[in-house]
Amino acid sequence: MAAITASMVAELRAKTDAPMMECKKALTEAEGDMARAEEILRVKLGSKAGKAASRVTAEGVIAASVSGTTGAMIEVNCETDFVTKNDSFLAFSKALAELVAAHGPADVAALSALPLSQDGFGPTVEDVRKGLIGKIGENMSVRRFQRWTNGGNLASYLHGTRIGVVVEYTGSDVAAKDVAMHVAAMKPVSLSQSDVPADLVEKERKIAAEKAAESGKPADIVAKMVDGAVQKYLKEVSLSNQVFVKAADGKQTVEQMLKAANTTVKGFTLYVVGEGIEKKVDDFAAEVAAQVAAAKGQ
């Protein structure tokens, strides 16, 4: 039997994008015949991994793993909402959150190299990912993750699988959980007004200035209108100033609720699936028209 070398496995993997162990098995079965091994993988995986690699992954899930003062949250993406309900995809996402919490990889590449076995694929996270692409038939990718090990208390909340929040706090775990739920619902951009990113403030100021200029009022009045609009914006997007979603009187702010519960929130992280990813929008009518035109030209 021909010896299967690492370079042969790498060459087959580059051609097919199949998991490393699957390439090695195919080469072994083909007794080192590269072309035959490629055919074996095509039959087994349908060349799905390679074909899927360029497709946009704007759907997905948020998974979290929190134990005591150590925790992690991760976003794992796929192409369609259908796959977000697939048991293998969900198990993979959960396993990745646990790996991040346990090992603290520096980046996605480091996470991809960690050991993992699932659904007969492995021995690394990357091998499992590519194996699941072949099995499920959709591209999938790890977009981002965060890990907490600062020794502070952590509260997490997942709204289904599309929104995830982790809150760092001292004090009441009940109040912290309520804040996590509030963040998921109201999506503040910062803890306080002073923490709102400068680029967002500048963008809001520009919009307010354009609106105020249309009023035709004197410059000094316009300046006051702009300042007022910006201050209103800062209150709306900073967690401490937002009206608490469970406020009985409809007026109590998050800051007031936390003070009453003798609780301090040190920070929060909000993940929303696909946020910022440009999704492909199919124009069905245009597609049909193009097909008709092509048919007439034949």
N, C-alpha and C positions, 0 to 999 in steps of 0.2 A: 504493500500500500504506500502511495506517495506521502511524503511528510508534509503536513500542513503547517506552513510558516506564518508568522505574524504579519509579514508583508503581504502574503496572499489574502489573509483575512481582511487587512486594511484596504487592499485593492478591490475586493468584492464589496466591501461596505461602501466604498466611495462610489461604486457603480450603481448600487441598489438602494443605499440609505437604510438597509436592514440592520437590526441589532447585531452586535459583534458575535454573540454566541450562536445566533441563527446562521450567520455567515460561516462560522467554523463548522457547524453541523452539516451545512449544505456542501461545503468543500470536502468534508470527510465522506459523506454519502456519494459524492461525485468522484471520489478518489483523486482529488486535486485538479480535476478538469474544470477550469474557470467558467467556460460557456455552459457546461452542464449544471454547475452549481447555481449559476444565474437563473437557469430555467427552473430549477428546484425551488428557489426562493420566489420566483414569479408565480408558481403554482400555489405555494404555501401562503404567501402574503399578497399576491396580486399586484406587486410593485406599488402598493398603496402608499408606503412611507415616502418614497421618492416623489411620486406625483403630488402628494399632499404638502410637501415642504414649502411651496411658494404660496399657499392659500392663506388668506387673512384669518386670524383667530381672534375674533372680537367678542365672542361669547365665552362662557366659562363659569367658574365657581370661585368663591372665597372660602378658604378653610383656615381654622385656627386650632392651636393646641396650647392650652394654658394650664400650668401646674404650679401652684404656689406663686413664687415671685419670678418664675421663668415662663416665657411664652413666645409664641410665634404666630404670624398671620401671613398667608400666601395667596396669590392670585394665579390660578392655572387656567389657561385659555384653550378654547376649541373653536370650531367653525360655526356650529349650529346649537340652538337651545336644546335640541333633541338629545345630544350627547351629554349635556349637563345632568341628565337623569340616569345615565348609564352607570350601573353599579361598579364596574371596573374603573371608570374615570373618577368616580367619587372616592373610591378606595385609594386610588393613586394620589389624589389631591390631599386626602387626609394623612396618608403616609408621609407625604412631602412636608406637611406642616409639622408633623412629629419629628422628622429628621432635622428640620431647621431648628426647632426648639432644643433638641438633644445635642446637636453637633455645631451649630453656629457657623455654617459655611459663609465665606466672605462674599460670594456672588453666585449667580445662576450656574456658572461653569463649575464652581466648586461643589455646589449641590448636585449637579448632574453626575459628578464622579463618585458620589457616596454609594455604598453598597445597598442594593435593594433587589428583592425578588418578588414578583407578582405575576399571577396568571401564566406561569411557566416561562416568564421572561426575566432576564437579569444578566450579569450579576450587579449592574449599576443602575442608577436612576435613569440615565440616558438610554440604556438598553431596554428598560421597561417602557420608557416613553415611546421609543421607536417601535417596539413590539406592539404596543396598544394602538399606535397609528395603523399598523398593518391589520390588526384584529378588528378595530372599530371602523376604520376607513375614513377617518378625518384627521387633519393636522391638529396638533396640540402643542402648547408651549408654556413654559414657566415665565411669567412676565415680571413678577416682583415679589419680594417678601421682606419682612422685618422681624427682628428678634429682640426680646427684652430680657436682660439679666442684671438690672441695676439694683435688685434687692427690694424694690418697691412693690406694693400690692397691685395686682392686675385684675381688671374685670373685662370680660369679652361678651360681645353680642353679635350673633349672626341673624340677619333678616333673610330667612330662606337660605339660599346659597349665593345671592347676588350682592349683598352688602355685608361688610364685616367691620366691626369697631373694636378696638382695644383701648382701654382707659387705664392710665397710671394714677394711683390715688393713695391717700391715707385717710383713715376713718371708716365710715360705714360702707360695707359691701353692697347693701341694698341701694343706697344712694348712688354709688358708683355704677351699679348695673342700670339704674334708671337713667343716668347720664349717657351711658353707652347707647341705650335705646333712643334717647333724645337725639344724639349725634346722627344715628342712622336715619332718623326721620327728618331732621332739620338741616343736616349737612353744613355745619359751621366750617369756616375755613381756618379759624384760629381760636386759641384759648381766650385771648383778650384783644381789645381794640389795637393795642400797641404791637401785637404780633401779626396783624394782617399784612401780607406781603406788599411791599411798596409798589410793585407793578400793577397789582389789582387796585390799589388806592388811586394810582395815577390814571388807570383806565376809567375808573368810576368818575374821577374828577373831570376828565375830558368829556365824557358823556353828559355830565351835569352842566358843564360850561356851554356845550352846544345847545342844550335845551333852554338854558337860562338866556342865552343870547337871542333866542327867538322871541323872547317876551318884549323886547324893545325897551326895557327899563334902563335907568342910568347905570353906569359902570359899578358904582359902589353897591347898589342894590343887587346887581347881578353877582358880584363877588360874595355877598352874604347868602344869596340863594345857592351858590355852588358849595360854599362851606356847609350850609345846612344839609344839603343833599348828601355830601360826603359823610357827615357825622351820622346821618340816618343809616347810610349803608354800613358803616362800621359797627353800629349797634346790631344790625340785622345779621351780620355774618360772624360776629364774635360770640363764642359759646357763653361766656359769663353774662352777657347782656341779653341773650335771647330769652323769650318767655318760655318757661319750662312747659313741655308738652302735656304734663300731667297736673299742671297748676289748677287747683280747684277754683280759684278766683279768676283764672284767665289772665292774671297780671304778674304773678310771682316769677322772677327771673331765675335762671339756673344758679346764678351767684347767691341769690337769697335762699334758695332751696338747700344748697350745699352748706351755707352758714348755719341754717337751722339744724342740719344733720351733723354738724361739727365734722365736716368732711372737706378735704382739699383735693382738687384734681390737678395733677402736675402736668398732664399732657394727654393727648389722644391721637389715635391714628384711624383714619377712615379709608376703607377700600371699597370702590364700586366697580363691579365687573365691566371691563371694556371702556372705562372712562378715558377719554382722550384718544382712543383708537378709531381711526377712520374706517367705517364699515362700507362694504360694497353694497350699493343699492341697484338692484336689477330693474331695468325698465322693460317689463314684459312686452308691452305694446311695440316698442322700438325693436326688440329682438325678433318678434314675429314679422314685423314689416321688413326687416333686413333679410330674413329667411325667404319671404315671398319674392322680394326683389332678386335675390340670388337665384331662386328657382326659375324666374322669368328669363333671366339672362343665360340660362343653360340652353 
